[in-house]
C-alpha cells in the first residue's frame, strides 16, 4: 500500500470514528452522570445521595396494537388479480431437436408472431401517447417534452412499418 493510500485510509477511519462517536446512541452511558460545571471546586457542595438504579428491563405494557384481540383474522384478500389460463405459453418446440431445419422454422414462426403482436400493439400505444400529448399541449408542458412524445410516436410508427415490410418480404419468399 502506498503512503498516500495509507493516509486516506487513516483519514476515512478517523472521520467514521468521529461520526460514530458524535451521533451514536448513548443510551448505554450512565444516565446519572453530570458533567462537571465550570465553577471552582471549593464553591461546589458535595452531597452524597443514594441513587436508586433505573430498571431498564421493565416489562412492556400490552397495548391494543399488540394484543391478540387486536390482530385481524386472516381473510380472503379484497382484490385478486385475474389469471388468464389461455396466455400460458404452450407453443414450445415439439419436434426433434436434432432437426435443425424444423427448429429454425419454429424460431422463424415465433419471430413472425412476435412482430405481428408488436404491429398490433403499436396502434393502441400511439393512441395513448397522442392523448397524453394533447393533454400536455393543453396544460402547457415545455416543448422539449412535447417533442419527445412526438419522436416516440414517429419511432413507433417507423418500427411498425419496418416490421410490416419484413413480414411481407418473408411471406413473399
N, C-alpha and C positions, 0 to 999 in steps of 0.2 A: 504494500500500500504506500502510495506516495505521501510526502509530507503534507501537501495541501489537502489531500483527501482525508487524512487523519484529523486535520484541523476542522474540516467541515463536519466530520462525524462527531467530534467533541462538541462543537458549537451546537449542532442539532440536538445532541443529548442534553446539553445544558438548557436549551430552550424548552424541550419537552419536560424536563425535570422542573423547570420554573413554572410552567403552566400547570403541571400536575400538583405542585405544592400550593399554587395560588388558588386554583379552582376545585381542588379535591374536596370530597365530603369530609368534614372534620368532626363528624359525629362520634368518632372513636376517642376523641380527646376528652380530658377531664372536664366535665361541664361546670365544676365549681371553681376552676382556675380563673383568677382575676389577674390581669397583667399589673405589674407594679405601677403606681402612679408616679407622677413627675415631682412629687413633693419630697422634701428631705426626710430621711429615715427617723430623725428624732421627733418629728412632728406627728408621725403616724402612731396611732394607738394600736397596740396588739391585743386582740381579743381572740381567745380560743373558744370555739364552739364546736359542739359535736354535730356533725352533718350527717343526716340520715341518707344512706345511699338511695339513689334513684333506681327504682325497679324498671329495668328496660325490657324485662321479659314478662310483662303483664299480659294476661290473656286478651285476645282480640274479642271485642264485644260483637256478638252476632247482630247483623242488621238485616233489613228487608231484602237487600240485593243478594246476599249470600245464603240466606236461609233456604232450606229445601222447599218450603211452601211458596217462595217467590219464583222458583225456577219454572219456566214454562214447559209444559209437556211437549214431547216430540209429536208433531203432526205432519200431515201432508203439506208440502210447500204450496204457496199461493200460486206460483207460476211454474209450469214445466215447459221448457222449450219443445217445439214439435220435432219429432224424429221421423224423418221420411225414409221408410224402408226401401223405396224404389231407387233412391240415389246411391245405394251401395254399389261399388264398382265390381261388377260381375263379369267384365269383359276381359279377364285375364287370358293370356295365350293358352289355348287348349291343345295345340299341335305338338309335333315332335320338335324339341329344341335343337336337334342336330340338323333340321331342315332350315337352312339359313334363308332361303327364298321365301318360305312361308312366314317365317318370323319377321322378315323385312316387310312383307306385305301387311302383316298385322301392325307393325310400327307405323307404316305409311297411313293405314286406315285410322289409327289412333291420332296421328298428327293432323289428318284432314278433319277429323271430328272436333279436335281442339280448335282448329282455325275456324270452323263453322260456328262453334259456340262463341268465339270471340267476335265474329262478324255480327252475330245475332245480338250480342250484349252491347255493342257499340251504340246502337240507336237509342237504347234506354239511357245509357250513361251520358250521351250527348244531350239528350232532352233535359236530364237532370242538371247538367252543368250550364246549359243555356238558361234554365230557370234561375239558377243561382247568379248567373251573370246579369240577367235582367234586374234581379233584386239588388245586386251590387251597384249597378248603374243608378237605380232609383235612390239608393241610400248614399250615393256619393263616395264610393270607395276610390282609392288612388288608381290612376291609370295603369300603373305597373301591375297591380293585382288583377285588374280587368284584362290586361293584355296577356297575363299568364293564363287566365281561363280561356281566352280566345286561342292561344297557342295550344292548349291542351285539346280543345275541340278539333283544331286543324290536325294535330298529330294523330288523334283517334281516327278521324276520317281518312287520313292518308294511309294509316296501317290497315284499315278496313278495305280500302281499295286495293292495296298491295296484296293482301291475303286473298281477296276475290280473284285477282289476276293469277296468283299462284295456283289456286284451286282450279281455275278454268284451264290453265296450261297443263296441269296434272291430268285433268279429265280428258283433254284432247289427245293425250299421248296414247 
